[in-house]
């Protein structure tokens, strides 16, 4: 298991430069055929680390849900924002993701001194550093990835009760074989991204 202290390289370097409120930002849901993209901005208490925090893709569902509560409880400030399928279709996924991240950052109750984000350039009034694969390298970005993933997964699991044929509770909107087969059989539901499914339905 990766210890939380092993994900503190960037945070420690920034603290040495005098930054106090370090905001990690991450998104989940850029690739799915259905549902929103969800972004989180979080400023963690870096003197009271939560063991088990890691890139959300490397943490089990049960562990993520437990960490979700702990992160919210111990965070100095956090904000989660989602842009739905309509905004994604209107703006394109990259622009929607960047706008969603900006909304999450600007909604924080404590203004960050610096923002670290997984390699996207954002138009925000704060000093920003992009880190490739940041969710696997930074404690703050990993914490943001967990809040974003649990929030989005909870929504998609709820949507599975509304539209059971697409298996959303297992695929979270991603294009699995079962999901694509259902899409071809039943057509899209109201939360499908039209710009993402055009090519599939044209085949």
N, C-alpha and C positions, 0 to 999 in steps of 0.2 A: 504494500500500500504506500502511496505517496503521502508524505507528511506535509501538513499545511506550510510548515517552515521552508520546505523545498520549493514552494511556489512564490517565494517572497523576493526573488532576485531584483525584479524591476521596482517593486515597492520600496525595498531597502535603498536602492540607488536613488530613487526620487526623494525619499526622506532625508538622505544625506545632503541633497541639494536644498533642503529647507521646505519641501512641500509637506503639508500636514494632511489636508483632506484630499485623498487620492481616490478618484472615481473610476471604477471598472465598468465597462459597457460591453454587452454581448446581445446577440439576437438568436432566435430559433425560428425555423419555419420559412427559410428562403426558398427551399426546393420543392415543397409539397404542391400537389395539384388542387388542394382545397384548404380552406381555413385561412387564418390571419398569419402575418409575421408578427412576432412578439419580441420586444426589446426591453432590456432592463439596464438601469444605471444604479450602481450601488457604491456607497462609501462605507467601507468596513472599519471596525475598530482593529487596527493592526497590532495592538498590544494584547489582544485577547482573541487569539486565533481559534477557529473551529476545526477540530480534526475531522478529516474525511472530505473536506471541500476539495473538489477536483473538477475538471471538465465534465459537464453533465452527461456526456456520452459514455464516460468511463465509470459512472456511478449507477448502481442498481436503482430500480424504480422505488422500492421501499426506502432505501437509504436517501435518495433524492428528496422524498417527501418529508423525511425526518429533518434533513438539513434545511429544507425550505423554511420550516418553522424557526429553527435556530438562527438562520441568517437574518430573517426578518426581525427577530427579537434583539439580536446583537448589533445590527447595522447602525451606523451613525445616521444614515439616511438611505432610502431606496425609493425607486419609482419604476413601475412596470407599465408599458404602453403597447397596445396592439393596433395594427393597421389591417383592416379587413380585406377580403377578396376584391371588393369594389375599388378600394383605393389602390390595391396592387395592379388591377387591370387598367386603372386610369393613369397611374404614374409610372409603371414598370417596377419590377421587384427591387432593383438596386436603389432607385430614388425613394421608393416607399420605405425601404429599410433605413436609409440615411435620415429621412424625415422623422421616422418613428424613434430612432435613437436620439435624435436632437430633442424631440418632445419629452422623452424619458429624462434626459439630462437636465433640461430646463425646468422640469417639474420637481426636482429635488428640493427638499425643505432646507438643506444646507448647501451653500454654493461650493463646488469643488475648487481646489487650488490647481489641480491638473487632472486631465482625463486620459485614461489608457483604454484603447479600443482595438478590437481584432482587425487591424489593417484596413480600415475604411477612413477616407478623408471626410470630416464633418465640418459643416459651417456653423461653428459655435464660438462664443466669446471667451473660451478657455484654452490654455496651453494644452495641446493634445499630442500624444505619442501613439503611433500605430504599431502593434506587435503581431506578426504573422503567427497563426495558431496560438493566439493569446490565451484562449480558454484552457489550454494545456500547460501554460507557462506562468500565468499570473493568478495569484490567489483572488484578487479583486474581480478579475474577468471571469474566473471560474465560479465565484459566488453569484455573479450576474447571470451566468449561463444556467445555473440551477433554478434561480427565481423565474427566469424567462421560460425554461422548459416545463417546469411543473405547472405554471400558469396556463401555458398553451395546451399541454396535454390534458389538463382538467377540462378545458373548454372543448377540445376535440372528443373527449370521452362522453361529454354531455351531448354533443352533436350526434354521436353514434346512436343515442336513444331516439333522436329525431329522424335520422336517416340510416337505419340499421343495415341496409343492403351493401353499404360501401366499406364496412369493416373498419370504420374510423378508430374504434377503441384499440385496435392493434397496429394500424399503419399511420395513425395521426395525420392522415391526409396525403402521405407520400404515395408514389405511384407503384405500389406492389402489383404483382400479377393479379391477385384477387380483386384489388381496387380497380384496375384497368378493365378487367373482365366485367365487373359490375357497371362501370361507366359505359361500356359498349352495349350492355344489355338494357340498362335502365335510363341511360342519358344522364346529364349532370343534375345535381341538386342545387339549391340556392347558394350554397357556400363554395361551390367550385370556382376556380379562377379561369375565366373564359380564355384568357391569353395563354394559359398553360395547357389547356385540354384541346385546343383547336386541332393541333397536329394529330393527336390520338384519335379523335372522332372522325378525322378526315380519311383515316386508313380504312 
